[in-house]
Amino acid sequence: MSQSYINLLDLASGNFPTMEGKRRRFPRVNTAPGNLSDLDDDQARSVSSDQPSSIASDRVIIVANQLPVKAKRREDNKGWTFSWNEDSLLLQLKDGLPEDMEVLYVGSLKVSVDPKEQDDVSQVLLERFKCVPTFLPPDILSKFYDGFCKRHLWPLFHYMLPFSADQGGRFDRSLWEAYISANKLFFQKVVELINPDEDYIWIHDYHLMVLPTFLRRRFNRVRMGFFLHSPFPSSEIYRTLPVREEILKALLNADIIGFHTFDYARHFLTCCSRMLGLVYQSKRGYLGLEYYGRNIRIKIMPVGVHMGWIESVMKVADDESRVRELTQQFEGKTMLLGIDDMDIFKGINLKILAMEQMLKQHPNWQGKAVLVQILNPVRGKGIDLEEIRAEIQESCRRINAEFGQPGYEPIIIIDRPVSINEKICYYNIAECVVVTAVRDGMNLTPYEYVVCRQGISGSKSCSNFGGPKKSMLVVSEFIGCSPSLSGAIRVNPWNVETTGEALNVAISVLDSEKELRHEKHYRYVSTHDVAYWSRSFLQDMQRACADHFKRRCWGIGFGFGFRVVALDPNFRKLSIDAIVSAYRGAQNRAILLDYDGTVMPQNSIDKSPSQKVISIMNTLCVDPKNTVFIVTGRGRECLSKWFSPCQRMGIAAEHGYFLRWSQNQEWETCLQGFEFGWMKTVEPVMQLYTEATDGSSIERKESALVWQYRDADPGFGSSQAKEMLDHLESVLANEPVAVKNGQFIVEVKPQGVSKGHVAEKIFSSMAENGKHADFVLCIGDDRSDEDMFEIFGNSMQKKVLSPNPSVFACTVGQKPSKATYYLDDTAEVTNMLESLSEAFESLPPTEEGYESSP
């Protein structure tokens, strides 16, 4: 387990740089229950209520690193002017939200605001834009954004490992501390706005991945989603991050986590499996993770473009002369277009080399084909930018020198800011758009190109207007939009030769094929726009949070180990006083105990019971009012040996296939005359998987065979278990056996054998002897014990229990269960049993009937 020097408690007590000067707090849009002083203290108790507020308030708070607002200093240098950033995804996603839903934004500004002006700026942004700015001190901002985000997370999430200091740099603990400090400042702004019982919180991207822990710590039932807009790396890459578990656990405090593609989601789930031991399941069409009783949804939905905004820009561009200029400039030429940010992962030079390869392999394009590459301005302090720019310029100079002609250059680099209007003009005349990024989260350039090639009704200059619509795409298979563009030519950008050939194919295919591909792409892009994406995410977030107020929630753990346990309202800790009181008043008691994980710790090397456990069991068995059983999956031989001092204790071995009421009685079998010929079929199959799965083994019991893979690779072991399950179910279709997949096991056992069946048999036998149980204590810790917990209702209907029994179905550990009660660990189980044994010893002999004991 990775160790973190940072604890949320430390940060809350002041271990992060604070902004100087006193601040006037701007008016709240809404308030959270509690005092202002409580909200300023991160150690205040969690704010939540058992029932949602009666005041309806459909509202979502969108939290991101940057607000969807442009800020510009006034010409007189007195104050600021603000306007919406129409290109911002955060602003565009509002189109998919209900019209009556209020949207608030929390984030930072791209500009630096003097501390003296921050209150006034906050007031203006809140009143006019419903935005709450987070002002990060310069030292935190530098270490947070340019440091941890851009030097550690961004390269790592794009599969770049820091093999040397110039490749992202070694892990710097102070940058991690700044990252947490910045997330805490965003959290404090959210607290000033939130109504925790009514609001939805939607957090965006890798800059704020630990924010969910801050929010969940303060508001246990807050409804919160997170969407990652970058790739999520494979577990082999992600596990190199020193704070890997802290970030995973923080994300798991959200109710829904979104990714652009299944690959990204699969990598995240694999990390959760390998590092946290969590297993995901597919439930009714969505992926989910069970985490301390909370069901966390995994959402896979690529973001789209804003159709209305692009079309409005197209109308403006349509009236400009730039389209005509470009048309004249490239008359008689076939344009291939690339629009990329200047960074190491966009594969720009690979694209240029592929163009060179095409010109070499297909000389007929020399003098005709032109690659126009637009370089977007750098965002933040990138890695190796000067080296990349120099490499691009050198390749461009060399290729133009080799293939250029008077009035013709095959490679044109535009290294200046290009407005969206001008980009639309380039889209309009480009025959093909090429994206060769070696790793990219989504990349909406192909989507924008498809919409622009479709044109708009009444267009004067659109080259496609008035005729069939056509477009071609060559896209890297390593970008998020690739899976959704099924008509695109997908390439491995590292293979320059095949990429060059793809460029030739893209501009050489018949117009009819271009039209079909364009139609397919446009149909998808136009129906899966940004509104569709945001609407779908919000709906899934609402579903994920539907039962927040139906369950009992409380927080446990410190630092980034903090999590919320969500349990059924009737699920509560077993009170020693309550069970002792019921025990004293009962006449016929049934006590059924699991062994491993219940009276014996799971991680114990010596599995034999301690002398203390033997003594407690003996005391309980001496009482003639008690029927005490150990009900376990273990074999009868070791159980007989371990509990030989407990002569009056019953044992149900191998989940109840073998049963013995006391030491002086014979073993009974659950199924008389059962044949075990099926084992000869099962064992070779299990042996085959054992040889192929390092770390697995076979446990042979008298009535069952168990394949264990606890020590195998989690992903491979789970995959092999599923394959084995299908294999065994197929070959055993006509056998009276059950094949079950448990926790790191696959077990084959006779049908009808379960701990629930054992419990019913014990209750029925007691009833036949005139001892209807009026006190039942049943304790276990795993799935097999759930069979015992769910049979009590059926037993009462069969009248094998007394009319009003005191039933204590208890699981070990705070986790979802069919039991009504829980105890934290085996030590508490032992202490509780000891209290029951002492209750017996403290009563007079005549009351407990010592004289009738054998």
Secondary structure, DSSP 4 states (H G I P E B T S, - for coil): ----S--HHHHHTT-S---SS--PPPPPSS--SS-HHHHT-TTSPP---SS--SS---EEEEEEEE-SEEEEE-TTSSSEEEEE-TT-HHHHGGGGS-TT-EEEEEEE-SS---GGGHHHHHHHHHHHH-EEE----HHHHIIIIIIIIIIIIHHHHTT---SSTTTT-S--HHHHHHHHHHHHHHHHHHHTT--TTT-EEEEESGGGTTHHHHHHHH-TT-EEEEE--S----HHHHTTSTTHHHHHHHHTTSSEEEESSHHHHHHHHHHHHHHH---EEEETTEEEEEETTEEEEEEE------HHHHHHHHHHHHTSSHHHHHHHHTTT-EEEEEEEESSTTS-HHHHHHHHHHHHHH-GGGTTTEEEEEEEEPP-SS-SSHHHHHHHHHHHHHHHHHHH-BTTB-SEEEE-S---HHHHHHHHHH-SEEEE--SSBS---HHHHHHHHHH--TT-SS-TTTTS-----EEEETTBTTGGG-TTSEEE-TT-HHHHHHHHHHHHHS-HHHHHHHHHHHHHHHHHS-HHHHHHHHHHHHHHHTTTGGGSEEEEE-SGGG-EEEEE-TT-EEPPHHHHHHHHHH-SSEEEEE-SBTTTB-TT-S--SPPHHHHHHHHHHHHSTTEEEEEE-SS-HHHHHHHTTT-TT-EEEEGGGTEEESSTTSPPEESSTT---TTHHHHHHHHHHHHHHSTT-EEEE-SS-EEEE-TTS-HHHHHHHHHHHHHHHHHHTTTSSEEEEEETTEEEEEETT--HHHHHHHHHHHHHHTT--EEEEEEEE-SHHHHHHHTSHHHHHHTT-EEEEEEEEEEEESSS--S-SEEESSHHHHHHHHHHHHHHHHTS-HHHHTGGG--
